[in-house]
Amino acid sequence: MSATDPTRPAQEVVAAALRERSPACRGLFLRQLMAHALAGLTLLEGADAASEAAYRLADAAACSRRKT
């Protein structure tokens, strides 16, 4: 399966991209990925869908933080 294979699961694409970066650069990469993904989702599905996705992501981060 190639990196550009549209049937490749998203988690494999992200995992491969993370392996290519140094540990110090991975956080920035993920923040940029989330921002670009949200912008793309806004264009594809509209602001409401993008806002819902952002809300769920923020809620998941907050829940994770409360558990620690």
C-alpha positions in Angstrom: 0.0 0.0 0.0 1.5 3.3 -1.0 1.3 6.6 1.0 -1.1 8.0 -1.6 -3.3 4.9 -1.6 -6.9 6.3 -0.9 -7.8 3.0 0.9 -4.9 3.3 3.4 -6.3 3.9 6.8 -5.8 7.4 8.2 -4.0 6.1 11.3 -1.4 4.4 9.1 -0.8 7.6 7.2 -0.3 9.6 10.4 1.8 6.9 12.1 4.1 6.8 9.0 4.4 10.6 9.0 5.2 10.7 12.7 7.9 8.1 12.3 9.6 10.3 9.7 9.8 13.2 12.2 12.0 13.6 15.3 10.2 13.4 18.7 10.6 17.1 19.2 8.8 17.9 15.9 5.9 15.5 16.3 3.7 17.8 18.4 3.9 20.7 16.0 3.1 18.3 13.1 0.0 17.0 14.8 -1.2 20.5 15.7 -0.7 21.6 12.1 -2.4 18.4 10.9 -5.5 19.1 13.0 -5.7 22.7 11.8 -5.4 21.6 8.2 -7.9 18.8 8.6 -10.4 21.1 10.3 -10.0 23.6 7.4 -10.5 20.9 4.9 -13.6 19.6 6.8 -15.0 23.1 6.7 -14.7 23.2 3.0 -16.0 19.7 2.4 -18.8 19.5 4.9 -19.4 23.0 6.2 -18.7 25.0 9.3 -21.3 23.2 11.5 -19.6 19.8 10.9 -16.2 21.2 11.4 -17.3 23.0 14.6 -18.7 19.7 15.9 -15.5 17.9 15.2 -13.4 20.5 16.9 -15.8 20.5 19.9 -15.5 16.7 20.2 -11.7 16.8 19.9 -11.5 19.5 22.6 -13.9 17.6 24.8 -11.8 14.4 24.4 -8.7 16.3 25.4 -10.4 17.9 28.4 -11.7 14.5 29.6 -8.3 13.0 29.2 -6.8 15.8 31.2 -9.3 15.4 34.0 -8.5 11.7 34.4 -4.8 12.3 35.0 
